[in-house]
C-alpha cells in the first residue's frame, strides 16, 4: 500500500510500536501479533508500507550483516538478547553495533 499523506501514515501505524529506526526511507514497526512492518518515514511519502516478516527474519538478516538499523527500547525487548553498543569512529561519527548475547 502506497502512503501518500501523513494521515495515511498515522492510520497505518495505528497501535503498532516502533522497533527499529531505519537508516534509509523506512522505520520498522511491530503489531500485536509480533509481525514487523516497514513504514515510510514522514519525509518519504509516496513509498509503500510493506510486511517485513518477523523477529526471526530480522535475526537472519543481522547474522548476515544486512540489518543495521538503530534499535529502540521496544526493539531490544522484542528481539530478546539483542544488545546495542554505541560506537564512535575516528571522525567522531556515532553508530550502533547490534549483537546477540
C-alpha positions as CSV (number, residue, x, y, z in Angstrom):
1,X,0.0,0.0,0.0
2,X,1.4,3.4,-1.0
3,X,1.5,6.0,1.7
4,X,0.9,9.5,0.3
5,X,-0.1,11.6,3.3
6,X,0.9,11.9,7.0
7,X,-2.7,10.9,7.9
8,X,-2.3,7.6,6.0
9,X,1.0,7.0,7.7
10,X,-0.6,7.5,11.2
11,X,-3.5,5.3,10.2
12,X,-1.1,2.5,9.1
13,X,1.0,2.8,12.3
14,X,-2.2,2.6,14.4
15,X,-1.3,0.7,17.6
16,X,2.0,-0.7,16.3
17,X,5.2,0.1,18.2
18,X,8.4,1.2,16.6
19,X,11.2,-1.5,16.9
20,X,13.9,0.0,14.6
21,X,14.7,3.5,13.3
22,X,15.6,2.9,9.7
23,X,18.8,4.3,8.1
24,X,17.0,4.9,4.8
25,X,13.4,5.5,3.9
26,X,11.5,3.2,6.3
27,X,11.2,2.6,10.0
28,X,10.2,-0.8,11.3
29,X,7.1,-1.3,13.5
30,X,5.6,-4.3,15.2
31,X,1.9,-5.2,15.5
32,X,0.2,-7.1,18.3
33,X,0.9,-10.4,16.6
34,X,4.7,-9.7,16.6
35,X,4.7,-9.2,12.8
36,X,7.1,-6.5,11.6
37,X,6.1,-3.8,9.1
38,X,8.2,-1.3,7.1
39,X,6.5,2.1,7.3
40,X,7.8,5.1,5.2
41,X,9.4,7.9,7.2
42,X,7.4,11.1,7.2
43,X,9.8,12.7,4.7
44,X,9.4,9.7,2.3
45,X,5.7,9.8,1.5
46,X,5.0,8.1,-1.8
47,X,6.8,4.9,-0.6
48,X,5.0,1.7,0.1
49,X,4.0,0.2,3.5
50,X,5.0,-3.5,3.5
51,X,5.4,-6.6,5.6
52,X,8.9,-7.2,6.9
53,X,8.4,-10.7,8.3
54,X,9.1,-11.5,12.0
55,X,11.9,-11.2,14.5
56,X,13.4,-14.5,13.2
57,X,13.7,-12.9,9.7
58,X,15.5,-9.9,11.3
59,X,17.8,-12.2,13.2
60,X,18.8,-13.9,10.0
61,X,19.4,-10.5,8.3
62,X,21.5,-9.4,11.3
63,X,23.6,-12.5,11.3
64,X,24.5,-11.9,7.7
65,X,25.3,-8.3,8.3
66,X,22.3,-7.0,6.3
67,X,20.4,-5.2,9.0
68,X,21.9,-2.4,11.0
69,X,19.0,0.0,11.7
70,X,19.0,1.7,15.1
71,X,17.1,-0.4,17.6
72,X,14.6,1.1,20.0
73,X,14.0,0.0,23.6
74,X,10.9,-1.9,22.4
75,X,13.0,-3.5,19.7
76,X,15.5,-4.7,22.3
77,X,12.7,-6.2,24.3
78,X,11.2,-7.8,21.1
79,X,14.5,-9.3,20.0
80,X,15.3,-11.0,23.3
81,X,19.1,-10.9,23.9
82,X,19.9,-8.3,21.3
83,X,22.3,-5.8,22.6
84,X,23.1,-2.3,21.2
85,X,26.6,-0.9,21.7
86,X,27.1,2.7,20.7
87,X,30.4,3.3,18.9
88,X,32.3,6.4,17.7
89,X,34.5,6.3,14.7
90,X,37.8,8.1,14.2
91,X,35.9,11.2,12.8
92,X,33.5,11.4,15.8
93,X,30.6,9.9,13.9
94,X,28.3,7.8,16.2
95,X,26.9,4.5,15.1
96,X,25.4,1.4,16.8
97,X,26.7,-2.2,16.7
98,X,24.0,-4.8,17.2
99,X,24.8,-8.3,18.5
100,X,23.0,-11.1,20.3
101,X,24.2,-12.3,23.7
